[in-house]
Amino acid sequence: MYEKLPLMVPFVLYLLVLIAVSVYTFRFTKTMEGFHLGGRNLGPWVAGISLIFSGSSGWIFTGMAGLCYAVGPASWFMHAGNLFFMLTAFLLVGKRLRNYSGVLGAITYPEYFVRRVRSGGNIIRGVASMAVVVFMSVSVATQYMAASKSMVPLFGITNFQATLITASVVALYCLIGGFLAVCWTDMVQGIVILVSSVALCSYMIYDIGGWSNVTPKLAALDPKLVSARWVTLPLAISYFTTGFQCIGRPHDTIRYFAVKDSKSTRKMAMIGMFGFLINYWTGYLIGLVGRIYFPYIDDPETIFGRILTSVLNPWFSGVMLAGLMALIMSTVDSCLLCAASTLSEDFYHTCINRNASKEHLIRVSRLSVLLIALLGTILALNSGGRSVMSAMLFASGGLAATFGPALLLSLYWKRLTEAGLIAAMLTGFSASVAWKVGGMAKISSIHESCFGFFAALVLGTVISLITKPLPQEEIARELQIISRDYRVEQLSEIERGFQSAQ
């Protein structure tokens, strides 16, 4: 027990800091906007770093590191795809969505779509709730799986115990602190991740004798580990098209709702892309250089845990474990809060109890957090050792295919109709699942997020063109207004003007 103290002390202290942040932010969760959006008052640093680490999850040190361990530089086709499409999301979505969500007074992601197409029914909310429950539960489960793969060999605990510890802590500070706690803890976690992962990679390269020794040692193990020339076009396409899963995911896109103004989205993008680059690069090095320490292991996704156990000083391993948990928790908490907002506001409030008080809805939100946390725990405990990478890409890709095309159409095309938006969401959901389950992703080398994305975009456009249009002058005016940059005061005035006219 005592030999585990150097590992446990930094880890436990880190968890206590997260809970302390959530207790502090509890006072901002008295309203639905406070609980779910932190009062729309996030600065670009907090919003940018929070967005990075709601999308960069435990798969960086497990799934991605495992892929890099196995294929070396070829993995950069996947990294490039993710970076390219994340930058695309920053440029195409950030400013416009911040403006439009404020103009429409939308607190949740589904509510934005409902108000954008002037929907009077509940179909959009129903489809969104279904997609969120299915894919968010899987996404949460992948993070618990990643935690287990690292914590089990370190602490000598069972898979059940590792999963329960992770699930309990994240659910606790989401329940107490809401969205603001999630964003501020993501900020703290982001700093922990970036600093500790850079330090780890630097130490590993130094310990081996510098980069001049890394390359020949890898080449001796397998020439494919030092060059990507062997990569076939289908494999490169397969890796690159996973990047579509970065556009429109609710749990990171919601940060655009909460940043204080649209001018801040530029700085948010710069901070975000810089953080992503460091995060991906360190994940790559952990897997690649880790291959020298452990040339042949059955499960490459355990490489990070093995490094912490056998390579590093136990105290530093404890800090690095906190870094892994930061990645895991920054995604799980975002998934839980996003699911809670959808289930409480868009499903329960709209479809079941329209007269619910704000206090009651916050209680329902907290129960929704527990529900998704429980579903994720059950899925993780019954995963049977499945790949973290594969499960994460499926969940993330399904969310992007369901919401991404509908989001882009809503921000740029005045001809989008309610029927077209519903068609896009249903097509993205069903096409991505069918493509994956039917084995077409392997046969075609096209990731399910890519296929679902384009299928949804096409069908959403076609159905909109053959159905009755919305008031075109009104929509055109809105699209023109949201295309500009605004400071806090300007945006607040515009939002008040629109909402008083409704």
C-alpha positions in Angstrom: 0.0 0.0 0.0 2.7 2.5 1.0 4.6 2.0 -2.2 1.6 3.3 -4.1 1.6 6.6 -2.1 3.7 8.6 -4.6 1.2 7.6 -7.3 -1.9 8.3 -5.2 -1.0 11.6 -3.5 -0.8 13.8 -6.7 -3.8 11.9 -8.1 -6.0 12.4 -5.0 -4.9 16.1 -4.6 -5.9 16.7 -8.3 -9.4 15.2 -7.7 -9.9 17.4 -4.6 -9.0 20.5 -6.6 -11.7 19.6 -9.2 -14.3 19.1 -6.5 -13.3 22.4 -4.9 -13.8 24.2 -8.2 -17.3 22.7 -8.6 -18.2 23.8 -5.1 -17.1 27.4 -5.9 -19.1 27.5 -9.1 -22.2 26.1 -7.5 -23.5 29.7 -6.9 -23.7 30.2 -10.6 -26.1 27.3 -11.2 -29.3 28.8 -9.9 -30.7 29.3 -13.4 -30.9 27.1 -16.5 -28.7 29.4 -18.4 -26.2 29.5 -15.5 -26.2 25.7 -15.1 -25.9 24.9 -18.8 -24.0 27.9 -20.3 -22.3 29.6 -17.3 -24.3 32.8 -18.0 -22.7 33.1 -21.6 -19.7 34.9 -20.1 -16.7 32.7 -20.8 -13.5 34.4 -21.9 -11.6 33.1 -25.0 -8.9 31.4 -22.9 -11.3 29.4 -20.8 -13.6 28.7 -23.8 -10.8 27.8 -26.1 -9.0 25.4 -23.8 -12.3 23.9 -22.6 -13.2 23.2 -26.2 -9.9 21.5 -26.9 -10.2 19.2 -24.0 -13.8 18.4 -24.4 -12.8 17.0 -27.8 -9.3 15.6 -26.9 -10.2 12.8 -24.5 -8.5 9.8 -22.9 -8.0 8.4 -26.4 -5.0 10.7 -26.8 -2.9 8.7 -24.3 -4.6 5.4 -25.0 -6.2 5.0 -28.4 -4.1 7.5 -30.3 -0.9 6.5 -28.5 -1.7 2.9 -29.3 -2.2 3.7 -33.0 1.1 5.6 -33.1 2.8 2.6 -31.3 1.5 0.3 -34.1 1.9 2.3 -37.3 4.3 5.2 -36.5 4.2 8.3 -38.8 1.3 6.8 -40.8 -0.9 8.0 -37.9 -0.4 11.6 -38.9 -2.9 11.2 -41.7 -5.5 10.9 -38.9 -3.9 13.8 -37.0 -3.9 15.9 -40.1 -7.6 15.1 -40.8 -8.6 16.0 -37.2 -6.6 19.3 -37.2 -8.0 20.3 -40.7 -11.6 19.7 -39.8 -11.3 21.3 -36.4 -9.9 24.4 -38.0 -12.7 24.3 -40.5 -15.2 24.2 -37.5 -13.5 27.1 -35.9 -13.7 29.2 -39.1 -17.1 28.2 -40.3 -19.1 27.7 -37.1 -17.6 29.7 -34.2 -18.6 33.3 -34.8 -21.9 32.7 -36.5 -23.2 30.2 -34.0 -22.3 32.4 -31.0 -24.3 35.3 -32.7 -27.2 33.1 -33.8 -27.7 31.2 -30.5 -27.8 34.6 -28.7 -30.1 36.2 -31.2 -32.5 33.2 -30.9 -32.1 33.0 -27.2 -31.3 29.3 -27.4 -29.7 27.7 -24.3 -29.4 24.1 -25.7 -28.1 22.8 -29.0 -31.5 21.2 -30.0 -33.3 24.4 -29.0 -31.1 26.4 -31.4 -32.3 24.2 -34.3 -35.9 24.3 -33.3 -35.9 28.1 -33.2 -33.8 28.4 -36.4 -36.5 26.6 -38.5 -39.4 28.0 -36.5 -40.5 24.5 -35.5 -43.8 24.0 -33.6 -43.4 20.3 -33.0 -41.1 18.0 -31.1 -39.5 15.9 -33.8 -36.2 17.8 -33.8 -36.0 17.5 -30.1 -36.8 13.8 -30.2 -34.2 13.0 -32.8 -31.6 15.1 -31.0 -32.4 13.4 -27.7 -32.1 9.9 -29.2 -28.7 10.7 -30.8 -27.4 12.3 -27.6 -28.4 9.3 -25.4 -27.0 6.7 -27.8 -23.7 8.4 -28.8 -23.0 10.2 -25.5 -23.4 7.0 -23.5 -20.9 5.3 -25.8 -18.5 8.3 -25.6 -18.7 8.4 -21.8 -18.0 4.6 -21.8 -14.9 5.0 -23.9 -13.4 7.4 -21.4 -14.1 5.0 -18.5 -12.4 2.3 -20.6 -9.4 4.5 -21.1 -9.2 5.2 -17.4 -9.4 1.6 -16.6 -6.6 0.6 -19.0 -4.2 2.9 -17.2 -5.3 2.7 -13.6 -5.6 -1.1 -13.3 -1.9 -1.8 -13.8 -0.8 1.2 -11.8 -2.9 0.7 -8.6 -3.5 -3.0 -8.9 -7.3 -2.5 -8.7 -10.0 -4.1 -10.7 -11.7 -2.8 -13.8 -14.9 -2.3 -11.8 -13.1 -0.2 -9.2 -11.3 2.0 -11.7 -14.5 2.7 -13.7 -16.4 3.4 -10.5 -13.8 5.9 -9.2 -13.7 7.8 -12.5 -17.5 7.8 -13.0 -18.2 9.0 -9.4 -15.8 12.0 -9.4 -16.9 13.4 -12.7 -20.6 13.0 -12.0 -20.0 14.7 -8.6 -18.5 17.9 -9.9 -21.0 18.0 -12.8 -23.9 17.7 -10.4 -22.6 20.4 -8.1 -21.0 23.0 -10.4 -22.7 22.7 -13.8 -21.3 24.1 -17.0 -19.1 26.7 -15.4 -17.4 24.1 -13.3 -16.9 21.9 -16.4 -15.2 24.8 -18.3 -13.0 26.0 -15.4 -12.0 22.4 -14.6 -11.2 21.9 -18.3 -9.0 25.0 -18.0 -7.1 23.5 -15.1 -7.0 20.1 -16.7 -5.8 21.6 -20.0 -2.8 23.2 -18.3 -2.0 19.9 -16.4 -2.2 18.0 -19.7 -0.1 20.3 -21.8 2.7 20.8 -19.3 2.9 17.2 -18.1 2.7 15.6 -21.5 5.5 17.9 -22.9 7.6 17.1 -19.8 7.0 13.3 -20.3 7.9 13.3 -24.0 11.0 15.4 -23.3 12.1 13.0 -20.5 11.6 9.9 -22.6 13.6 11.2 -25.5 16.4 12.4 -23.1 16.4 9.0 -21.4 16.9 7.2 -24.7 19.8 9.4 -25.5 18.2 12.1 -27.7 16.3 11.9 -31.0 19.4 10.8 -32.8 19.1 7.5 -31.0 15.3 7.3 -31.3 15.2 6.9 -35.1 17.7 4.1 -35.5 16.2 2.1 -32.6 12.7 2.4 -34.1 14.1 1.4 -37.6 15.7 -1.7 -36.1 12.3 -2.7 -34.7 10.3 -2.0 -37.9 11.2 0.3 -40.8 7.6 1.4 -41.0 8.0 3.2 -37.7 10.3 5.9 -39.2 8.5 6.5 -42.6 5.0 6.9 -44.0 6.0 5.9 -47.5 4.5 2.5 -47.2 1.0 3.9 -46.6 -1.5 3.0 -49.3 -4.1 5.6 -50.6 -7.1 3.7 -49.1 -5.4 3.7 -45.7 -4.6 7.4 -45.9 -8.2 8.2 -46.9 -9.5 6.0 -44.1 -7.4 7.9 -41.5 -8.0 11.4 -42.9 -11.8 11.0 -43.2 -12.1 10.4 -39.4 -11.6 14.2 -39.2 -15.3 14.7 -40.1 -16.1 13.7 -36.5 -14.8 17.1 -35.4 -17.6 19.2 -36.9 -20.8 19.8 -35.0 -20.4 17.6 -32.0 -22.7 19.0 -29.3 -20.4 18.6 -26.3 -17.7 20.9 -27.7 -19.8 23.0 -30.1 -21.8 24.3 -27.1 -18.7 26.3 -26.1 -19.6 28.7 -28.9 -22.9 29.4 -27.2 -21.1 30.4 -24.0 -18.2 32.5 -25.1 -18.8 36.1 -24.1 -19.0 37.6 -27.6 -18.3 36.8 -31.3 -15.0 38.8 -31.4 -13.6 36.4 -28.8 -14.1 33.4 -31.1 -11.0 34.4 -33.2 -8.7 34.2 -30.1 -10.5 31.1 -29.1 -9.7 29.5 -32.4 -6.0 30.4 -32.1 -5.7 29.0 -28.6 -7.6 25.9 -29.6 -5.5 25.0 -32.6 -2.3 25.6 -30.7 -3.5 23.3 -27.9 -4.7 20.6 -30.3 -1.3 20.6 -32.1 0.6 20.1 -28.8 -1.9 17.5 -27.6 -1.7 15.4 -30.8 2.1 15.7 -31.0 2.7 14.5 -27.5 0.2 11.6 -27.9 2.1 10.6 -31.0 5.5 10.7 -29.2 4.2 8.7 -26.2 3.2 5.9 -28.5 6.1 6.1 -30.9 9.0 6.4 -28.3 7.2 4.1 -26.0 7.7 1.4 -28.6 11.4 1.4 -27.8 10.7 0.7 -24.1 8.1 -2.0 -24.8 8.7 -3.4 -28.4 6.0 -6.0 -28.3 2.8 -5.8 -26.2 -0.6 -7.4 -26.8 -2.7 -4.3 -26.4 -0.9 -1.1 -27.7 -3.5 1.1 -25.9 -1.9 0.1 -22.6 1.4 1.8 -23.5 0.8 4.9 -21.4 0.1 2.9 -18.3 3.1 0.7 -18.8 5.4 3.8 -19.1 4.0 5.2 -15.9 4.6 1.9 -14.1 8.1 1.1 -15.3 9.8 4.1 -16.8 9.1 7.2 -14.6 9.7 8.2 -11.0 6.5 7.3 -9.1 5.8 10.9 -8.1 6.0 12.1 -11.7 3.8 9.1 -12.7 1.2 10.3 -10.2 1.3 13.7 -11.9 1.0 12.1 -15.4 -1.9 10.0 -14.2 -3.6 13.2 -13.2 -2.9 14.4 -16.8 -4.6 11.3 -18.2 -7.6 11.8 -15.9 -7.7 15.4 -17.0 -8.1 14.3 -20.6 -10.7 11.7 -19.7 -12.7 13.9 -17.3 -12.7 17.0 -19.6 -14.6 14.9 -22.2 -16.8 13.0 -19.9 -18.0 16.1 -18.0 -18.8 17.8 -21.3 -20.8 14.8 -22.5 -22.7 14.6 -19.3 -23.6 18.3 -19.2 -24.6 18.3 -22.9 -26.8 15.2 -22.4 -28.3 16.7 -19.3 -29.3 19.9 -21.1 -30.9 18.0 -24.0 -32.8 15.6 -21.8 -34.0 18.1 -19.2 -34.8 21.1 -21.4 -35.5 19.7 -24.8 -37.2 16.4 -23.8 -38.6 16.7 -20.3 -39.5 20.3 -20.3 -40.9 20.5 -23.8 -42.5 17.0 -24.2 -43.5 16.0 -20.6 -43.8 19.0 -18.2 -44.1 22.4 -19.8 -45.0 24.0 -16.4 -41.9 22.8 -14.6 -40.1 25.5 -12.5 -36.5 26.4 -13.1 -35.5 24.8 -9.9 -37.3 21.6 -10.9 -35.6 21.6 -14.3 -32.1 21.9 -12.7 -33.0 18.9 -10.5 -33.9 17.0 -13.7 -30.7 18.1 -15.3 -28.8 16.6 -12.4 -30.7 13.4 -12.6 -29.9 13.3 -16.4 -26.2 13.5 -15.5 -26.6 10.5 -13.3 -28.5 8.6 -16.0 -25.9 9.0 -18.7 -23.0 8.4 -16.2 -24.7 5.1 -15.2 -25.3 4.0 -18.9 -21.7 4.8 -19.7 -20.5 2.8 -16.6 -22.6 -0.2 -17.7 -21.3 -0.1 -21.3 -17.7 0.3 -20.1 -17.9 -2.6 -17.7 -19.3 -4.8 -20.5 -16.9 -3.6 -23.2 -15.0 -6.9 -23.3 -11.6 -5.2 -23.9 -12.7 -3.4 -27.1 -10.5 -0.7 -28.6 -10.9 2.8 -27.1 -10.0 4.3 -30.5 -12.7 2.5 -32.5 -15.4 3.1 -29.9 -14.5 6.8 -29.6 -14.5 7.4 -33.3 -17.9 5.7 -33.7 -19.5 7.8 -31.0 -17.9 11.1 -32.1 -18.6 10.4 -35.8 -22.2 9.6 -35.1 -22.7 12.9 -33.3 -21.0 14.9 -36.0 -23.0 13.2 -38.8 -26.3 13.8 -36.9 -25.7 17.5 -36.1 -22.8 18.8 -38.3 -24.6 19.0 -41.7 -27.7 20.5 -40.1 -25.6 23.1 -38.3 -23.8 24.2 -41.5 -27.0 24.5 -43.4 -28.6 26.5 -40.6 -25.7 29.0 -40.5 -25.3 29.6 -44.2 -28.4 28.6 -46.2 -31.7 30.6 -45.9 -33.6 28.0 -47.8 -33.3 25.3 -45.1 -36.7 24.1 -43.8 -37.9 22.2 -40.8 -38.4 19.0 -42.9 -34.9 19.4 -44.5 -33.3 19.8 -41.1 -35.1 16.7 -39.7 -34.1 14.8 -42.8 -30.4 15.8 -42.4 -30.4 14.8 -38.7 -32.1 11.4 -39.2 -30.0 10.6 -42.3 -26.7 11.5 -40.5 -27.7 9.3 -37.5 -28.9 6.3 -39.4 -26.3 6.4 -42.2 -23.3 6.6 -39.9 -24.6 3.7 -37.8 -25.5 1.6 -40.9 -22.1 2.3 -42.5 -20.3 1.1 -39.4 -22.5 -1.9 -38.5 -22.6 -3.0 -42.2 -18.8 -3.1 -42.4 -18.7 -0.5 -45.2 -16.1 1.6 -43.3 -13.6 -1.2 -43.7 -14.6 -2.1 -47.3 -14.6 1.4 -48.7 -11.9 3.0 -46.5 -14.4 5.8 -45.8 -15.1 6.5 -42.2 -18.7 6.5 -41.1 -18.6 10.1 -40.1 -17.7 11.1 -43.6 -20.4 9.0 -45.3 -23.1 10.1 -42.8 -22.0 13.7 -43.1 -22.4 13.9 -46.9 -25.5 11.8 -47.0 -27.1 14.1 -44.5 -26.0 17.2 -46.3 -27.4 16.0 -49.7 -30.8 14.8 -48.3 -31.2 17.9 -46.1 -30.7 20.1 -49.2 -33.0 18.1 -51.4 -35.9 17.9 -48.9 -35.6 21.6 -48.2 -35.9 22.5 -51.8 -39.1 20.5 -52.3 -40.8 21.8 -49.1 -42.3 25.1 -48.3 -39.7 27.7 -47.5 -39.5 29.8 -44.3 -39.9 33.6 -44.6 -36.9 34.3 -46.8 -36.4 38.0 -46.1 -36.5 37.4 -42.3 -34.0 34.5 -42.5 -31.7 36.5 -44.9 -31.6 39.4 -42.5 -30.6 37.1 -39.6 -27.9 35.4 -41.6 -26.5 38.8 -42.6 -26.5 40.0 -39.0 -24.8 36.9 -37.6 -21.9 37.1 -40.1 -20.4 40.1 -38.4 -18.1 40.5 -35.4 -19.6 42.0 -32.2 -18.3 43.0 -28.8 -20.3 42.1 -25.6 -22.3 45.4 -25.5 -23.1 45.3 -29.2 -24.2 41.7 -29.1 -26.3 42.2 -26.0 -28.2 45.1 -27.6 -28.9 43.0 -30.8 -30.1 40.0 -28.7 -32.5 42.3 -26.7 -33.8 43.8 -29.9 -34.6 40.4 -31.4 -36.1 38.9 -28.3 -38.3 41.9 -27.5 -39.7 41.7 -31.1 -40.8 38.0 -30.7 
